[in-house]
Amino acid sequence: MPIPAAFRLCWAPLLISLSLAGCVVSTDYAAPAPEQVLPRLLAVLKDPNPEQRRTAAQALGKIARKEAIPTLVEALRDPDAGVRRNAAWALGMIGEAAMGPDRSPLASLLFDPDPGVREAAAMAIGLTGDTQAGLELLLERMSEPGTPSDSKRLAAAALGGMEARTAVPVLTKLLADRDPRVRRWAVAALGEIADQQTVAPLSRVLATDPDPGVRVEAAFRLGKFGGEAARPALAAALKDANADVRRLADAALKELTGGGPS
């Protein structure tokens, strides 16, 4: 998941900039240790100025200290989208320990009105790992009628990053979504989970999906984990109208026969 451009900000006051790698060019002083700047960064995250809060959240992600987690979770509800985005990213940088057993604050942001916030939340959920609470919320929201395509796509990406096998039924349903971007992300997520029960539905996608990008993704994923069960679908894909599908199918079949990639 690419980090949004907003995360590359590097303009903050001296104390904050010292905690951001690459921001300080002077060699007249040494940057303080993370534990020295942490209290100030936590205080700045409550500053009235949203620009200060955004940069403090970014800096907290750079130093990735678990002590910042409660304040960053609060910042997920900040009225400023940039603060929410950077807080989600920061929690992702802290990693699996960031949210304990509950991913629901991050999962809720997959349905934030701001697309950058949604993207950051999906990335963070994937980085912080699989937990039941966050998984259940993702599955519930993805199954709701009227869920926007963008939210379904990002939720699928998050579930793939979590390698959540219990998500396979919902992701399999998304293979029939009318938005080809959602179908492609569902294929990718199932490929990351790499459960053999998905070889058959992905083989059907490879054979029948009208969008060449979705078929390309299916050929690639089946080549990675499908094994012998995927051979018939890959062999049939050698006659696909799309050159990339044919190329990936050919490479996968050569791997299966021990010939290696072409």
N, C-alpha and C positions, 0 to 999 in steps of 0.2 A: 504493500500500500504506500503510495508516494506521500511524502510530507508536504502539506500545502505551503505555498510560498510565504504565507503569513508567519510561518515558524522560522523564517530566515531573518527576522528582524534583528538588528544589531545596533540600536541607537541609544540604549538606556543610560541612566545616570551611572556614575562610576561604580558604585557599590554593586549594582546589578550586573553591569557589563563585565566586572571582574569574574563573575561566575559563569560567563558564557565563553566557551572555547572560541578563540579566533577574534574576539572583539577588541582586545587590548594590544596595542602596538608598542607602547612605551616599555622600556626595560629598567626604568628607574626604581621600580618597586615590584615585589613578588605578589602574585594573586593570593588572597587569603584562602584558607582551607574551607571546604563546603560547610563544615559545622559552624564556622565563624559568620558566614553570610546568611545561613538558613533563617535565623530569627528575623532578620531585617526583610528578607524576601517574603516570609509569611505575613509580616505586617503590611508590606506594600501590596500584597494580594487583596487587601481590604481598602486600598486607597480610593478616594472618590474619582480619581482620573482613570478612565478605562484603559488608556494607553499604558499607564504604569502597571495596572493589573495584568494586562496581556503579557507584558514583558516579564513580570515577576513569575507568572505561570510558566512561561517558556524557560526561564532560568531554573525554576524548580525541576523541570524535566531534564535539563542539562546535568544538574547535580544528582538527581535521582535518589533522594533520601526518603526512606519510609516515614520519617517523622512528618513529612509534608502531606501525607495522604489525607488526613481529615480535612485540612483546609482546602486541598484541591478538590475533594468530593463536594464540599460546599460551593466551590467555584463553578461546578458543573451547572449550577442554577443561576449563574450570574446573568443579569439582563443584557450584557454585551456579548454578542456572538463570538467575537474574537477571544474573549476570556474563556468562554465555554470550550472553544476549539483548542486553545492552548492547554487548558486544564486537562482535557481528555488526552491530548498527546502526552502531557507530562505523566499522567497515570500509566499510560502505555510504556513509557520509558522506564518507570520504576519496576514494571514487570509483574510477574505472577503474584507477588505479595501485595500488590497495590490495593486490591479490593476485598481481600479475605473471601468469605463464602458468597458474597453478594455482588453480582455484576449489574444489578438492575439499574443503578444510576447511569452507568455507561450505556446499557442497552436502550434505555429510554431516549438517549440522544440520537439513536439511529432514525428517529422520527422527528428530529429537531427541524424547525423551518429553514435553518441555514444549511446549505449543502456542504460547506466546509466543516461544520460541526459534525454532520453525519459521517463524513469521510474520516475525520479524526477519531470518532467513536468506534467505527468499524475496525480501524487499525489498532486501537487500544484494546478492544475486546480480544482480538486475535493474539496480541502480545501478552495479555495477562492470563490467558489460558482458559480452560474449560471449567466452569462451575455450574451447578445445577440451577441456581436461581437465575443467572443471566441467560442460560440456555432456555429455560422454560419461558422467560419473557420474550426472547427472540422468536421462538417457535409460535407462541401465542399471537404476537403482533404480525408475523408473516402470514398467518392463517386468516387474519381478519379481512373481510371484504372491504375493498376500497383502499387497501394499503398502497401507497404510491410505488411505482416501479423502481424509482431510485432507492427507496428504503428497502425494498425486497432485494435489490441487487447488492446493497451494502450489507444487509443482514446475511445474505448467502456468503459473501466474502468473509465476514466475521466467523460464521459457522465453519467454513473451510479452514480458517486459521486455527480454530479451536479443535479441529479434527474430531468433531462431535458425532459419533456414530448414531446416537439417538436422533439426530437431525435428518438422517437419510430419508425417511418417508416424506417429510415436508419438502426437502430439496428435490426429491424425485417428482413431486407434484409440480414444482416450478419448471420442470422440463417442458411442460405444456403451456407455460405462460405466453401471452400474446406478444410480449416485448422480447425481441431477440437478445437484448442486453441482459435481461434477467435470466433467460435460458442459458446464455453463455456462462454467466457467473455461477449458476447452479451446476452446470457441467464441471466447471473448475473446482467448485467446492467439493463435489462428489469425488473428483479426482484426488484432491488432497486427503479426503477421508480414506479413499482407496479400499473400500469394502467390496468383496467379491460379489455381493448381492446386487451391486449397481452395474455390473458388466452388461447384463441384459438390457436395462433401460438405456444405458449409454450407447449400446450397439444399435438400438432402435433410433436414437437421435442421429447417429452417424448415417444411418440409411435413409432417414425420412425428413429430417429438419429442413425447411426451405431456406434457411439462412446459412450461407457458406461459412461465416465466422463461427457459428455454433458447431457446424460439422467439423471444422478445423480443430476446435477445442476438444471435441469428442474423440477425434482420431489421435490427437496428442495424448490425452489422458488414458485412453485404452492402451496405447502403446507403452505407457509407463507402468500400468499395474494389471491390465486385463488378462495377460497370459494366454494360454491356449483357448480359453473360453471366448476370447475376443477375436480369434483368428478368422472365423467366417465373415464377421462384419468388416474386418480390416481388408480381407481379400476382395470383398464386394466393392469396397471403397476405392480400389485401384481403378475403377471405371467411373469415379465421380467426375462431374463436370468441372470441379474446381481443382486447379493444379496443386494448390497447397495441401488439400485433403489427400490427393493421390500421393504426393511426396511423403507426407507423414505416415500414411498407411503402408507405403512401401518400406520405409525405414523401420517401422514397427515389426513388420513381417520378417524382415531380415534379422532383426534382433531375436525374434522367436526361433528362427532356424539356426542361430549361432553365427550368422554371417556378419553381424555388426552393422552399423549404419552405413549408408552409401556415401 
